[in-house]
Amino acid sequence: MDLLTDEEIAAALASLPGWKRTGDVITRSVELADFRAAMLFTGAVAYLAEDANHHPDIAIAWNRVTLTLSTHSAGGLTAADIALAGRIDALG
């Protein structure tokens, strides 16, 4: 899978509110009502990730879920990261 250019990443992030780039990854933190809601959200993200065969790093701190996306095998950001971020955003 080809790495995205800086311009492609910037353009993609313009349509993905809440996602921020740090080096070779994009991250988003979501604050939910409580721990249960955070776990349910994480389960939904896991379902999408398995379906896409593309897996984010996930950190859970009570009601906050932080997702980090990067294509490790490619060494940076690819279209797979942007596509999964969009699907995650569609969760609401």
Secondary structure, DSSP 8 states (H G I E B T S, - for coil): -----HHHHHHHHHTSTT-EEETTEEEEEEE-SSHHHHHHHHHHHHHHHHHHT---EEEEETTEEEEEE-BTTTTB--HHHHHHHHHHHTT-
